[in-house]
Amino acid sequence: MKRSNLIAAKQVPQIIPVSMPTVRSWIFQEKLPVVRLGRRVFVKEEVLEKIMAEGLDSVESF
């Protein structure tokens, strides 16, 4: 099983050029798949790489 690196949701705007309200909106609308550990929210690094390469519409395949 491949191990994924998790990125805290609050760090996403530092990696891709979007605002934190946009990240929250994507999470709420379930456009951005996340991993929840307690109250903390993370995004898999591979998801962010796919968004950077192909755009947000590409993540629906995860």
PDB file with one MODEL, atoms N, CA, C and O in Angstrom:
MODEL        1
ATOM      1  N   MET A   1       0.846  -1.181   0.000  1.00  0.00           N
ATOM      2  CA  MET A   1       0.000   0.000   0.000  1.00  0.00           C
ATOM      3  C   MET A   1       0.893   1.246   0.000  1.00  0.00           C
ATOM      4  O   MET A   1       1.838   1.351   0.782  1.00  0.00           O
ATOM      5  N   LYS A   2       0.577   2.163  -0.874  1.00  0.00           N
ATOM      6  CA  LYS A   2       1.362   3.389  -0.985  1.00  0.00           C
ATOM      7  C   LYS A   2       1.026   4.336   0.162  1.00  0.00           C
ATOM      8  O   LYS A   2      -0.143   4.554   0.480  1.00  0.00           O
ATOM      9  N   ARG A   3       2.047   4.885   0.768  1.00  0.00           N
ATOM     10  CA  ARG A   3       1.851   5.823   1.867  1.00  0.00           C
ATOM     11  C   ARG A   3       1.817   7.243   1.314  1.00  0.00           C
ATOM     12  O   ARG A   3       2.713   7.645   0.573  1.00  0.00           O
ATOM     13  N   SER A   4       0.787   7.998   1.672  1.00  0.00           N
ATOM     14  CA  SER A   4       0.637   9.366   1.178  1.00  0.00           C
ATOM     15  C   SER A   4       1.075  10.364   2.232  1.00  0.00           C
ATOM     16  O   SER A   4       0.863  10.159   3.427  1.00  0.00           O
ATOM     17  N   ASN A   5       1.681  11.437   1.782  1.00  0.00           N
ATOM     18  CA  ASN A   5       1.987  12.536   2.685  1.00  0.00           C
ATOM     19  C   ASN A   5       0.743  13.389   2.825  1.00  0.00           C
ATOM     20  O   ASN A   5       0.059  13.675   1.843  1.00  0.00           O
ATOM     21  N   LEU A   6       0.456  13.792   4.046  1.00  0.00           N
ATOM     22  CA  LEU A   6      -0.710  14.626   4.301  1.00  0.00           C
ATOM     23  C   LEU A   6      -0.268  16.062   4.536  1.00  0.00           C
ATOM     24  O   LEU A   6       0.705  16.319   5.245  1.00  0.00           O
ATOM     25  N   ILE A   7      -0.992  16.985   3.936  1.00  0.00           N
ATOM     26  CA  ILE A   7      -0.730  18.413   4.069  1.00  0.00           C
ATOM     27  C   ILE A   7      -1.907  19.020   4.819  1.00  0.00           C
ATOM     28  O   ILE A   7      -3.058  18.790   4.449  1.00  0.00           O
ATOM     29  N   ALA A   8      -1.639  19.785   5.855  1.00  0.00           N
ATOM     30  CA  ALA A   8      -2.711  20.449   6.596  1.00  0.00           C
ATOM     31  C   ALA A   8      -3.471  21.377   5.652  1.00  0.00           C
ATOM     32  O   ALA A   8      -2.867  22.069   4.833  1.00  0.00           O
ATOM     33  N   ALA A   9      -4.792  21.390   5.770  1.00  0.00           N
ATOM     34  CA  ALA A   9      -5.619  22.213   4.882  1.00  0.00           C
ATOM     35  C   ALA A   9      -5.205  23.681   4.933  1.00  0.00           C
ATOM     36  O   ALA A   9      -5.274  24.379   3.922  1.00  0.00           O
ATOM     37  N   LYS A  10      -4.777  24.152   6.099  1.00  0.00           N
ATOM     38  CA  LYS A  10      -4.385  25.560   6.213  1.00  0.00           C
ATOM     39  C   LYS A  10      -3.098  25.871   5.454  1.00  0.00           C
ATOM     40  O   LYS A  10      -2.778  27.040   5.243  1.00  0.00           O
ATOM     41  N   GLN A  11      -2.356  24.844   5.039  1.00  0.00           N
ATOM     42  CA  GLN A  11      -1.134  25.044   4.265  1.00  0.00           C
ATOM     43  C   GLN A  11      -1.374  25.007   2.758  1.00  0.00           C
ATOM     44  O   GLN A  11      -0.479  25.344   1.983  1.00  0.00           O
ATOM     45  N   VAL A  12      -2.561  24.605   2.336  1.00  0.00           N
ATOM     46  CA  VAL A  12      -2.859  24.494   0.903  1.00  0.00           C
ATOM     47  C   VAL A  12      -2.650  25.814   0.167  1.00  0.00           C
ATOM     48  O   VAL A  12      -2.071  25.797  -0.920  1.00  0.00           O
ATOM     49  N   PRO A  13      -3.096  26.977   0.706  1.00  0.00           N
ATOM     50  CA  PRO A  13      -2.870  28.236  -0.024  1.00  0.00           C
ATOM     51  C   PRO A  13      -1.392  28.582  -0.230  1.00  0.00           C
ATOM     52  O   PRO A  13      -1.065  29.387  -1.102  1.00  0.00           O
ATOM     53  N   GLN A  14      -0.511  27.992   0.552  1.00  0.00           N
ATOM     54  CA  GLN A  14       0.924  28.221   0.371  1.00  0.00           C
ATOM     55  C   GLN A  14       1.480  27.374  -0.773  1.00  0.00           C
ATOM     56  O   GLN A  14       2.563  27.649  -1.290  1.00  0.00           O
ATOM     57  N   ILE A  15       0.734  26.346  -1.162  1.00  0.00           N
ATOM     58  CA  ILE A  15       1.199  25.418  -2.187  1.00  0.00           C
ATOM     59  C   ILE A  15       0.565  25.709  -3.547  1.00  0.00           C
ATOM     60  O   ILE A  15       1.248  25.717  -4.571  1.00  0.00           O
ATOM     61  N   ILE A  16      -0.744  25.946  -3.544  1.00  0.00           N
ATOM     62  CA  ILE A  16      -1.418  26.308  -4.794  1.00  0.00           C
ATOM     63  C   ILE A  16      -1.998  27.708  -4.621  1.00  0.00           C
ATOM     64  O   ILE A  16      -2.379  28.082  -3.512  1.00  0.00           O
ATOM     65  N   PRO A  17      -2.070  28.482  -5.696  1.00  0.00           N
ATOM     66  CA  PRO A  17      -2.478  29.895  -5.578  1.00  0.00           C
ATOM     67  C   PRO A  17      -3.985  30.088  -5.407  1.00  0.00           C
ATOM     68  O   PRO A  17      -4.670  30.541  -6.324  1.00  0.00           O
ATOM     69  N   VAL A  18      -4.491  29.739  -4.221  1.00  0.00           N
ATOM     70  CA  VAL A  18      -5.895  29.973  -3.873  1.00  0.00           C
ATOM     71  C   VAL A  18      -5.948  30.503  -2.444  1.00  0.00           C
ATOM     72  O   VAL A  18      -5.000  30.343  -1.676  1.00  0.00           O
ATOM     73  N   SER A  19      -7.057  31.130  -2.102  1.00  0.00           N
ATOM     74  CA  SER A  19      -7.210  31.659  -0.747  1.00  0.00           C
ATOM     75  C   SER A  19      -7.753  30.574   0.187  1.00  0.00           C
ATOM     76  O   SER A  19      -8.285  29.563  -0.272  1.00  0.00           O
ATOM     77  N   MET A  20      -7.616  30.787   1.481  1.00  0.00           N
ATOM     78  CA  MET A  20      -8.137  29.837   2.462  1.00  0.00           C
ATOM     79  C   MET A  20      -9.656  29.728   2.377  1.00  0.00           C
ATOM     80  O   MET A  20     -10.181  28.622   2.503  1.00  0.00           O
ATOM     81  N   PRO A  21     -10.397  30.839   2.167  1.00  0.00           N
ATOM     82  CA  PRO A  21     -11.848  30.682   1.987  1.00  0.00           C
ATOM     83  C   PRO A  21     -12.200  29.784   0.790  1.00  0.00           C
ATOM     84  O   PRO A  21     -13.194  29.058   0.832  1.00  0.00           O
ATOM     85  N   THR A  22     -11.398  29.832  -0.257  1.00  0.00           N
ATOM     86  CA  THR A  22     -11.628  28.953  -1.410  1.00  0.00           C
ATOM     87  C   THR A  22     -11.396  27.502  -1.021  1.00  0.00           C
ATOM     88  O   THR A  22     -12.173  26.625  -1.398  1.00  0.00           O
ATOM     89  N   VAL A  23     -10.341  27.244  -0.274  1.00  0.00           N
ATOM     90  CA  VAL A  23     -10.058  25.878   0.189  1.00  0.00           C
ATOM     91  C   VAL A  23     -11.217  25.373   1.040  1.00  0.00           C
ATOM     92  O   VAL A  23     -11.678  24.247   0.851  1.00  0.00           O
ATOM     93  N   ARG A  24     -11.688  26.189   1.970  1.00  0.00           N
ATOM     94  CA  ARG A  24     -12.822  25.790   2.823  1.00  0.00           C
ATOM     95  C   ARG A  24     -14.062  25.502   1.984  1.00  0.00           C
ATOM     96  O   ARG A  24     -14.787  24.541   2.242  1.00  0.00           O
ATOM     97  N   SER A  25     -14.299  26.341   0.979  1.00  0.00           N
ATOM     98  CA  SER A  25     -15.448  26.151   0.096  1.00  0.00           C
ATOM     99  C   SER A  25     -15.339  24.831  -0.658  1.00  0.00           C
ATOM    100  O   SER A  25     -16.317  24.089  -0.749  1.00  0.00           O
ATOM    101  N   TRP A  26     -14.160  24.530  -1.198  1.00  0.00           N
ATOM    102  CA  TRP A  26     -13.960  23.269  -1.915  1.00  0.00           C
ATOM    103  C   TRP A  26     -14.196  22.078  -0.996  1.00  0.00           C
ATOM    104  O   TRP A  26     -14.779  21.076  -1.411  1.00  0.00           O
ATOM    105  N   ILE A  27     -13.741  22.185   0.260  1.00  0.00           N
ATOM    106  CA  ILE A  27     -13.932  21.094   1.219  1.00  0.00           C
ATOM    107  C   ILE A  27     -15.418  20.935   1.524  1.00  0.00           C
ATOM    108  O   ILE A  27     -15.932  19.816   1.522  1.00  0.00           O
ATOM    109  N   PHE A  28     -16.111  22.035   1.784  1.00  0.00           N
ATOM    110  CA  PHE A  28     -17.539  21.998   2.103  1.00  0.00           C
ATOM    111  C   PHE A  28     -18.347  21.423   0.943  1.00  0.00           C
ATOM    112  O   PHE A  28     -19.283  20.653   1.157  1.00  0.00           O
ATOM    113  N   GLN A  29     -17.986  21.795  -0.281  1.00  0.00           N
ATOM    114  CA  GLN A  29     -18.690  21.320  -1.475  1.00  0.00           C
ATOM    115  C   GLN A  29     -18.224  19.934  -1.916  1.00  0.00           C
ATOM    116  O   GLN A  29     -18.702  19.398  -2.917  1.00  0.00           O
ATOM    117  N   GLU A  30     -17.289  19.360  -1.160  1.00  0.00           N
ATOM    118  CA  GLU A  30     -16.710  18.044  -1.435  1.00  0.00           C
ATOM    119  C   GLU A  30     -16.019  17.985  -2.797  1.00  0.00           C
ATOM    120  O   GLU A  30     -15.983  16.931  -3.432  1.00  0.00           O
ATOM    121  N   LYS A  31     -15.470  19.117  -3.243  1.00  0.00           N
ATOM    122  CA  LYS A  31     -14.669  19.157  -4.468  1.00  0.00           C
ATOM    123  C   LYS A  31     -13.225  18.769  -4.181  1.00  0.00           C
ATOM    124  O   LYS A  31     -12.506  18.314  -5.070  1.00  0.00           O
ATOM    125  N   LEU A  32     -12.813  18.951  -2.941  1.00  0.00           N
ATOM    126  CA  LEU A  32     -11.447  18.645  -2.528  1.00  0.00           C
ATOM    127  C   LEU A  32     -11.501  17.508  -1.512  1.00  0.00           C
ATOM    128  O   LEU A  32     -11.962  17.711  -0.389  1.00  0.00           O
ATOM    129  N   PRO A  33     -11.036  16.310  -1.889  1.00  0.00           N
ATOM    130  CA  PRO A  33     -11.071  15.200  -0.939  1.00  0.00           C
ATOM    131  C   PRO A  33     -10.092  15.434   0.210  1.00  0.00           C
ATOM    132  O   PRO A  33      -8.951  15.843  -0.004  1.00  0.00           O
ATOM    133  N   VAL A  34     -10.553  15.170   1.420  1.00  0.00           N
ATOM    134  CA  VAL A  34      -9.734  15.413   2.601  1.00  0.00           C
ATOM    135  C   VAL A  34      -9.703  14.183   3.496  1.00  0.00           C
ATOM    136  O   VAL A  34     -10.508  13.262   3.356  1.00  0.00           O
ATOM    137  N   VAL A  35      -8.752  14.198   4.415  1.00  0.00           N
ATOM    138  CA  VAL A  35      -8.635  13.190   5.462  1.00  0.00           C
ATOM    139  C   VAL A  35      -8.826  13.936   6.772  1.00  0.00           C
ATOM    140  O   VAL A  35      -8.131  14.918   7.037  1.00  0.00           O
ATOM    141  N   ARG A  36      -9.756  13.480   7.587  1.00  0.00           N
ATOM    142  CA  ARG A  36     -10.015  14.130   8.872  1.00  0.00           C
ATOM    143  C   ARG A  36      -9.469  13.252   9.996  1.00  0.00           C
ATOM    144  O   ARG A  36      -9.772  12.062  10.084  1.00  0.00           O
ATOM    145  N   LEU A  37      -8.661  13.869  10.845  1.00  0.00           N
ATOM    146  CA  LEU A  37      -8.129  13.202  12.030  1.00  0.00           C
ATOM    147  C   LEU A  37      -8.556  14.042  13.220  1.00  0.00           C
ATOM    148  O   LEU A  37      -7.931  15.054  13.540  1.00  0.00           O
ATOM    149  N   GLY A  38      -9.624  13.612  13.869  1.00  0.00           N
ATOM    150  CA  GLY A  38     -10.204  14.441  14.924  1.00  0.00           C
ATOM    151  C   GLY A  38     -10.776  15.699  14.297  1.00  0.00           C
ATOM    152  O   GLY A  38     -11.585  15.624  13.373  1.00  0.00           O
ATOM    153  N   ARG A  39     -10.361  16.848  14.795  1.00  0.00           N
ATOM    154  CA  ARG A  39     -10.821  18.125  14.241  1.00  0.00           C
ATOM    155  C   ARG A  39      -9.904  18.649  13.147  1.00  0.00           C
ATOM    156  O   ARG A  39     -10.214  19.644  12.493  1.00  0.00           O
ATOM    157  N   ARG A  40      -8.774  17.978  12.948  1.00  0.00           N
ATOM    158  CA  ARG A  40      -7.796  18.439  11.957  1.00  0.00           C
ATOM    159  C   ARG A  40      -8.160  17.911  10.574  1.00  0.00           C
ATOM    160  O   ARG A  40      -8.653  16.793  10.428  1.00  0.00           O
ATOM    161  N   VAL A  41      -7.907  18.736   9.567  1.00  0.00           N
ATOM    162  CA  VAL A  41      -8.247  18.390   8.189  1.00  0.00           C
ATOM    163  C   VAL A  41      -6.967  18.420   7.350  1.00  0.00           C
ATOM    164  O   VAL A  41      -6.192  19.375   7.407  1.00  0.00           O
ATOM    165  N   PHE A  42      -6.766  17.369   6.580  1.00  0.00           N
ATOM    166  CA  PHE A  42      -5.573  17.234   5.748  1.00  0.00           C
ATOM    167  C   PHE A  42      -5.962  16.904   4.312  1.00  0.00           C
ATOM    168  O   PHE A  42      -7.031  16.357   4.045  1.00  0.00           O
ATOM    169  N   VAL A  43      -5.064  17.254   3.400  1.00  0.00           N
ATOM    170  CA  VAL A  43      -5.219  16.924   1.988  1.00  0.00           C
ATOM    171  C   VAL A  43      -4.012  16.080   1.599  1.00  0.00           C
ATOM    172  O   VAL A  43      -2.886  16.375   2.000  1.00  0.00           O
ATOM    173  N   LYS A  44      -4.249  15.035   0.821  1.00  0.00           N
ATOM    174  CA  LYS A  44      -3.129  14.211   0.364  1.00  0.00           C
ATOM    175  C   LYS A  44      -2.285  15.009  -0.619  1.00  0.00           C
ATOM    176  O   LYS A  44      -2.806  15.731  -1.469  1.00  0.00           O
ATOM    177  N   GLU A  45      -0.989  14.865  -0.488  1.00  0.00           N
ATOM    178  CA  GLU A  45      -0.053  15.576  -1.362  1.00  0.00           C
ATOM    179  C   GLU A  45      -0.304  15.244  -2.834  1.00  0.00           C
ATOM    180  O   GLU A  45      -0.181  16.113  -3.697  1.00  0.00           O
ATOM    181  N   GLU A  46      -0.651  13.998  -3.118  1.00  0.00           N
ATOM    182  CA  GLU A  46      -0.898  13.593  -4.509  1.00  0.00           C
ATOM    183  C   GLU A  46      -2.110  14.312  -5.098  1.00  0.00           C
ATOM    184  O   GLU A  46      -2.152  14.560  -6.303  1.00  0.00           O
ATOM    185  N   VAL A  47      -3.092  14.650  -4.269  1.00  0.00           N
ATOM    186  CA  VAL A  47      -4.257  15.406  -4.743  1.00  0.00           C
ATOM    187  C   VAL A  47      -3.825  16.811  -5.155  1.00  0.00           C
ATOM    188  O   VAL A  47      -4.237  17.305  -6.204  1.00  0.00           O
ATOM    189  N   LEU A  48      -2.997  17.455  -4.333  1.00  0.00           N
ATOM    190  CA  LEU A  48      -2.521  18.803  -4.668  1.00  0.00           C
ATOM    191  C   LEU A  48      -1.665  18.784  -5.927  1.00  0.00           C
ATOM    192  O   LEU A  48      -1.755  19.693  -6.753  1.00  0.00           O
ATOM    193  N   GLU A  49      -0.841  17.759  -6.079  1.00  0.00           N
ATOM    194  CA  GLU A  49      -0.023  17.647  -7.288  1.00  0.00           C
ATOM    195  C   GLU A  49      -0.902  17.510  -8.522  1.00  0.00           C
ATOM    196  O   GLU A  49      -0.613  18.095  -9.566  1.00  0.00           O
ATOM    197  N   LYS A  50      -1.973  16.737  -8.401  1.00  0.00           N
ATOM    198  CA  LYS A  50      -2.887  16.551  -9.533  1.00  0.00           C
ATOM    199  C   LYS A  50      -3.613  17.854  -9.861  1.00  0.00           C
ATOM    200  O   LYS A  50      -3.809  18.170 -11.034  1.00  0.00           O
ATOM    201  N   ILE A  51      -4.013  18.614  -8.839  1.00  0.00           N
ATOM    202  CA  ILE A  51      -4.663  19.908  -9.071  1.00  0.00           C
ATOM    203  C   ILE A  51      -3.708  20.846  -9.795  1.00  0.00           C
ATOM    204  O   ILE A  51      -4.109  21.526 -10.739  1.00  0.00           O
ATOM    205  N   MET A  52      -2.461  20.890  -9.369  1.00  0.00           N
ATOM    206  CA  MET A  52      -1.480  21.774 -10.002  1.00  0.00           C
ATOM    207  C   MET A  52      -1.236  21.373 -11.458  1.00  0.00           C
ATOM    208  O   MET A  52      -1.029  22.236 -12.312  1.00  0.00           O
ATOM    209  N   ALA A  53      -1.259  20.084 -11.740  1.00  0.00           N
ATOM    210  CA  ALA A  53      -0.976  19.607 -13.095  1.00  0.00           C
ATOM    211  C   ALA A  53      -2.187  19.687 -14.022  1.00  0.00           C
ATOM    212  O   ALA A  53      -2.056  20.038 -15.195  1.00  0.00           O
ATOM    213  N   GLU A  54      -3.371  19.359 -13.487  1.00  0.00           N
ATOM    214  CA  GLU A  54      -4.533  19.187 -14.357  1.00  0.00           C
ATOM    215  C   GLU A  54      -5.729  20.066 -14.012  1.00  0.00           C
ATOM    216  O   GLU A  54      -6.692  20.112 -14.779  1.00  0.00           O
ATOM    217  N   GLY A  55      -5.695  20.759 -12.890  1.00  0.00           N
ATOM    218  CA  GLY A  55      -6.823  21.596 -12.496  1.00  0.00           C
ATOM    219  C   GLY A  55      -7.736  20.896 -11.507  1.00  0.00           C
ATOM    220  O   GLY A  55      -7.621  19.690 -11.290  1.00  0.00           O
ATOM    221  N   LEU A  56      -8.644  21.657 -10.906  1.00  0.00           N
ATOM    222  CA  LEU A  56      -9.529  21.137  -9.861  1.00  0.00           C
ATOM    223  C   LEU A  56     -10.456  20.043 -10.370  1.00  0.00           C
ATOM    224  O   LEU A  56     -10.749  19.101  -9.633  1.00  0.00           O
ATOM    225  N   ASP A  57     -10.923  20.142 -11.601  1.00  0.00           N
ATOM    226  CA  ASP A  57     -11.847  19.140 -12.127  1.00  0.00           C
ATOM    227  C   ASP A  57     -11.244  17.743 -12.144  1.00  0.00           C
ATOM    228  O   ASP A  57     -11.976  16.755 -12.161  1.00  0.00           O
ATOM    229  N   SER A  58      -9.932  17.651 -12.139  1.00  0.00           N
ATOM    230  CA  SER A  58      -9.261  16.354 -12.198  1.00  0.00           C
ATOM    231  C   SER A  58      -9.364  15.569 -10.894  1.00  0.00           C
ATOM    232  O   SER A  58      -9.179  14.352 -10.912  1.00  0.00           O
ATOM    233  N   VAL A  59      -9.649  16.206  -9.778  1.00  0.00           N
ATOM    234  CA  VAL A  59      -9.640  15.495  -8.496  1.00  0.00           C
ATOM    235  C   VAL A  59     -10.883  14.653  -8.276  1.00  0.00           C
ATOM    236  O   VAL A  59     -10.924  13.872  -7.325  1.00  0.00           O
ATOM    237  N   GLU A  60     -11.887  14.781  -9.109  1.00  0.00           N
ATOM    238  CA  GLU A  60     -13.079  13.963  -8.936  1.00  0.00           C
ATOM    239  C   GLU A  60     -12.789  12.487  -9.144  1.00  0.00           C
ATOM    240  O   GLU A  60     -13.593  11.637  -8.762  1.00  0.00           O
ATOM    241  N   SER A  61     -11.644  12.172  -9.747  1.00  0.00           N
ATOM    242  CA  SER A  61     -11.288  10.775  -9.969  1.00  0.00           C
ATOM    243  C   SER A  61     -10.675  10.119  -8.731  1.00  0.00           C
ATOM    244  O   SER A  61     -10.399   8.920  -8.756  1.00  0.00           O
ATOM    245  N   PHE A  62     -10.454  10.875  -7.646  1.00  0.00           N
ATOM    246  CA  PHE A  62      -9.885  10.296  -6.422  1.00  0.00           C
ATOM    247  C   PHE A  62     -10.966   9.658  -5.605  1.00  0.00           C
ATOM    248  O   PHE A  62     -10.693   9.114  -4.535  1.00  0.00           O
TER     249      PHE A  62
ENDMDL
END
